[in-house]
């Protein structure tokens, strides 16, 4: 036996025969240990993100162009169907920019949910053979979704420049907390849904329905002021407050405020409508964003502890 082979054998013998998949320290402890474990495997995380991107467009002639084709197709459909045929663009200047901004931030959230839910099952072979923190698989889906978002956001910036609608002002900073809210809640749900889907396969179909419902529960293709106008008229005040409790609604509105020039109080046809410009966004948007980020971080911690509790039986259930 050579010296190299002997050293490898000694290292292998020193390793434990069985590694527990569940997080150490119980439900309320062990978060720091889990984060350290994930940090040690950051290179593996990058490999999985790249693999996720490659597998998504495997054997595809257009490759990453599909990242642009889908949102652009949705943009054209909603622009002509809602904007031109149903007349939504009459009360919403630069409706194309408005819709594409909403589709861009919403696409990040939907991409995280749909891709991460199946992440554990799709990596069943690895989970059965090799020990690694199971969180890396839903987190790889989150990383892949964020990269796709960056590509689509680049297209949005180009469109804004072409239309001369680049909002170079302080409101542009709203883009950062908007993306943070979506990323935090998306990651938390990615951990929960991917774990639950191992035990109950109906979760993946429930997610498809949930994404459709949440799409229309957020002001993606319709202006927020239409909902605020209904509340101002005394229609469904409690429903309006329930609507604002959705953190993705707040994130979409904030992202639109950072990218849609005509939502900044610019003198347009909106000023002549019966709905004031102040209803483009909630009056307490800053506070709602802060609350959403804090609540999201708590939810993320809880989701991770739940994931570590459920991951112990992944190999058996798969």
C-alpha positions in Angstrom: 0.0 0.0 0.0 1.4 3.4 -1.0 1.7 6.3 1.4 -1.1 8.2 -0.3 -3.4 5.2 -0.2 -2.6 4.6 3.5 -3.3 8.2 4.3 -6.7 8.0 2.6 -7.5 4.8 4.4 -6.6 6.5 7.7 -8.8 9.5 7.0 -11.7 7.3 6.0 -11.3 5.2 9.1 -11.4 8.3 11.3 -14.8 9.4 9.9 -18.0 8.3 11.6 -19.8 5.4 9.9 -23.1 7.1 10.3 -23.8 10.8 10.1 -27.2 12.1 11.4 -29.1 14.1 8.8 -31.2 15.9 11.3 -29.9 19.2 12.7 -28.1 19.1 16.0 -29.2 20.9 19.1 -32.9 20.4 18.9 -35.6 22.7 17.5 -34.5 26.0 19.2 -30.8 25.4 19.0 -28.3 24.3 16.3 -28.9 27.1 13.8 -25.3 28.3 14.1 -24.0 24.8 13.6 -26.2 24.3 10.5 -25.0 27.6 9.0 -21.4 26.6 9.6 -22.1 23.3 7.9 -23.6 25.2 4.9 -20.7 27.6 4.8 -18.2 24.7 4.6 -20.0 23.4 1.6 -20.4 26.7 -0.2 -18.4 25.4 -3.2 -20.9 22.5 -3.5 -23.7 25.0 -3.4 -22.2 26.8 -6.3 -21.8 23.6 -8.3 -25.5 22.7 -7.6 -26.6 26.1 -8.8 -24.7 25.7 -12.0 -26.1 22.2 -12.4 -29.6 23.5 -11.8 -29.2 26.1 -14.6 -27.7 23.5 -17.0 -30.4 20.9 -16.3 -33.2 23.5 -16.7 -32.2 24.1 -20.4 -30.6 20.7 -21.1 -30.8 19.6 -24.8 -32.4 23.0 -25.6 -31.3 24.8 -28.7 -32.0 28.3 -27.3 -30.7 27.6 -23.8 -30.8 30.6 -21.5 -32.9 32.6 -24.1 -35.9 30.8 -22.7 -35.3 32.8 -19.5 -36.3 35.9 -21.6 -38.8 34.3 -24.0 -41.3 33.3 -21.2 -41.6 36.7 -19.5 -41.6 38.6 -22.8 -44.4 36.3 -24.1 -46.4 37.0 -20.9 -45.7 40.7 -21.3 -47.1 40.7 -24.8 -50.2 38.7 -23.8 -51.0 40.9 -20.8 -50.1 44.1 -22.7 -52.5 43.4 -25.6 -55.2 41.4 -23.7 -55.5 43.7 -20.7 -53.8 46.8 -21.8 -55.1 47.3 -25.3 -58.3 45.1 -25.6 -59.6 45.7 -22.1 -58.3 49.2 -21.9 -56.0 49.0 -18.8 -53.3 51.0 -20.5 -55.6 54.1 -20.8 -55.3 54.7 -17.0 -51.8 53.4 -16.7 -49.1 55.3 -18.6 -46.2 53.2 -19.9 -48.2 50.1 -19.2 -45.6 47.9 -20.8 -43.0 49.0 -18.3 -45.5 48.7 -15.5 -46.4 45.1 -16.4 -42.9 43.9 -17.1 -41.7 45.3 -13.8 -44.5 43.3 -12.0 -43.8 40.2 -14.0 -40.0 40.4 -13.3 -40.3 40.5 -9.5 -43.2 38.1 -9.5 -41.3 35.7 -11.7 -38.6 35.5 -9.1 -41.1 34.4 -6.4 -42.9 31.9 -8.7 -39.6 30.5 -9.9 -38.4 29.8 -6.4 -41.6 28.1 -5.3 -42.1 25.9 -8.4 -38.5 24.8 -8.8 -37.6 24.2 -5.1 -40.7 22.2 -4.2 -39.3 19.2 -6.3 -35.7 19.8 -5.4 -35.4 17.0 -2.8 -37.2 14.4 -4.8 -35.2 15.2 -7.9 -32.0 14.6 -6.0 -33.1 11.4 -4.4 -30.1 9.4 -5.7 -27.6 11.8 -4.1 -29.5 11.9 -0.8 -29.5 8.1 -0.6 -25.8 7.7 -1.3 -23.9 10.8 0.0 -24.3 12.8 3.1 -24.6 16.6 2.7 -26.8 19.2 4.2 -30.2 18.6 2.5 -30.8 22.4 2.5 -28.3 22.8 -0.4 -30.9 21.4 -2.8 -33.7 24.0 -2.3 -31.1 26.7 -1.8 -29.7 25.8 -5.2 -33.1 26.3 -6.7 -33.2 29.7 -5.0 -29.8 30.6 -6.4 -30.8 29.6 -9.9 -34.0 31.7 -9.6 -32.0 34.7 -8.5 -29.7 34.4 -11.5 -32.6 34.2 -13.9 -34.1 37.2 -12.2 -30.9 39.2 -12.8 -31.1 38.4 -16.5 -34.8 39.5 -16.7 -34.0 42.6 -14.6 -31.3 43.5 -17.2 -33.9 43.3 -19.9 -36.2 45.5 -17.8 -33.5 48.1 -17.5 -32.9 48.1 -21.3 -36.6 48.5 -21.9 -36.7 51.4 -19.4 -33.8 53.1 -21.2 -35.4 52.6 -24.6 -38.7 54.2 -23.4 -36.8 56.9 -21.5 -38.4 55.8 -18.2 -35.4 55.3 -16.0 -36.4 56.6 -12.5 -33.1 58.1 -11.4 -34.1 59.2 -7.9 -34.2 58.0 -4.3 -37.3 55.8 -5.1 -35.0 53.5 -7.0 -33.7 52.2 -3.7 -37.0 50.5 -3.2 -35.8 47.8 -5.5 -33.4 46.4 -2.9 -36.0 45.8 0.0 -38.5 44.5 -2.6 -36.1 41.8 -3.8 -35.1 41.1 -0.2 -38.7 40.4 0.8 -39.3 38.1 -2.1 -36.0 36.3 -1.6 -36.5 35.8 2.2 -40.1 34.6 2.0 -39.3 32.5 -1.1 -36.4 30.8 0.6 -38.5 30.1 3.7 -41.3 28.5 1.6 -38.7 26.6 -0.5 -37.4 24.9 2.7 -40.9 24.1 4.0 -42.5 23.0 0.7 -39.5 20.9 -0.4 -39.6 19.0 2.9 -43.3 18.5 3.0 -43.4 17.3 -0.6 -41.2 14.3 0.4 -44.0 13.1 2.8 -47.0 14.4 0.9 -46.6 14.4 -2.9 -49.7 16.5 -3.4 -47.8 19.5 -2.2 -46.3 20.0 -5.7 -49.7 20.3 -7.3 -51.0 22.5 -4.5 -48.1 24.9 -5.2 -49.2 25.2 -8.9 -52.6 26.3 -7.7 -51.2 28.6 -5.0 -49.0 30.3 -7.5 -52.0 31.1 -9.8 -54.0 32.5 -6.9 -51.2 34.5 -5.5 -50.5 36.0 -8.9 -53.9 37.6 -9.0 -53.7 38.5 -5.3 -50.8 40.8 -6.1 -50.8 43.9 -8.3 -48.7 42.5 -11.1 -50.9 43.2 -14.1 -53.3 45.7 -12.5 -52.4 48.9 -10.7 -52.5 49.0 -6.9 -54.5 52.3 -7.0 -57.5 50.3 -8.3 -57.5 48.4 -5.0 -56.8 51.5 -3.0 -59.5 53.3 -4.8 -62.0 50.7 -3.8 -61.0 51.1 -0.2 -61.3 54.9 -0.5 -64.8 54.5 -1.7 -65.6 52.4 1.4 -65.7 49.1 -0.4 -64.3 46.2 1.6 -62.0 48.0 4.1 -61.2 44.8 6.0 -60.5 43.0 2.7 -58.1 45.8 1.7 -56.2 45.4 4.9 -56.0 41.7 4.4 -54.7 42.3 0.9 -51.9 44.5 2.4 -50.9 41.7 4.8 -49.5 39.7 1.8 -45.8 40.5 1.8 -45.5 39.8 -1.9 -48.0 42.5 -2.6 -45.8 44.9 -0.7 -42.7 43.7 -2.5 -44.4 44.0 -5.9 -45.6 47.5 -5.1 -42.2 48.6 -3.9 -40.5 47.1 -6.9 -42.9 49.0 -9.2 -42.1 52.2 -7.2 -38.4 51.7 -7.9 -38.8 51.0 -11.6 -42.0 52.7 -12.9 -41.5 56.4 -13.5 -45.1 57.3 -13.7 -45.8 56.1 -10.2 -43.7 58.8 -8.7 -46.3 61.6 -8.8 -45.3 62.6 -12.4 -48.0 64.8 -13.9 -49.9 62.4 -16.2 -53.4 61.4 -17.1 -53.6 59.8 -13.6 -53.7 63.3 -12.1 -56.9 63.9 -13.9 -58.6 60.7 -12.8 -60.9 60.3 -9.8 -58.2 58.2 -8.0 -55.4 60.4 -6.6 -51.7 59.8 -7.3 -51.2 59.1 -3.6 -53.0 55.8 -4.0 -50.3 54.4 -6.3 -48.7 53.0 -3.3 -49.6 52.5 0.4 -48.8 55.6 2.5 -46.8 53.5 5.0 -44.9 51.5 2.4 -41.5 52.0 4.2 -42.8 50.7 7.5 -44.5 47.7 5.8 -41.3 46.8 4.1 -39.4 46.8 7.3 -42.0 44.7 9.1 -42.1 42.3 6.1 -38.3 41.8 6.3 -38.3 41.2 10.1 -41.3 38.8 9.9 -39.7 37.1 6.9 -36.4 36.5 8.8 -38.3 35.0 11.7 -40.3 32.8 9.3 -37.1 31.8 7.6 -35.5 30.7 10.9 -38.6 28.7 11.8 -38.7 27.1 8.3 -35.1 26.0 8.6 -35.6 24.5 12.0 -38.7 22.6 10.6 -36.7 21.4 7.7 -33.9 20.0 9.9 -36.6 18.2 11.9 -38.1 16.6 8.8 -35.0 15.8 6.9 -34.0 12.8 9.1 -36.3 10.4 7.2 -35.8 11.8 3.7 -33.9 8.8 2.5 -36.5 6.3 3.8 -39.5 8.3 2.4 -37.9 8.8 -1.0 
